[in-house]
């Protein structure tokens, strides 16, 4: 092994780390997009998010449907 070679277990760690990071970033992006779609259901007349609307179960269902 020369000075420039990276040990196999270290290379595997970085490869797995990269795969996990991509998976987590993709998951976060998908969840954020779904949540943002759901927010459209609970906006008031001014376009501001009104979480109190979620107290209504019908609105909760619409919120979930929009997220799906």
Steps between C-alpha positions, in 0.01 A plus 500: 500500500642838401435831671237597242287185531198514728432187706208292373287544812540879485401509133194283577405736782510804270309317226226401744495846652440648155215255428335575835535876450333477157220289641440740788510805272252337261269404785511851643422651160202266447360570847544875459321496164210300645473729803501811281216355293303436818551856617288622208196352676547696822580845362263781589360769268825697526706199395646451846520157663232453766574189707177545696317370193652161578271471801225405251525129411371565147786745444743244646380248244536751216849589625604133497341437160686797353828370643453161340 
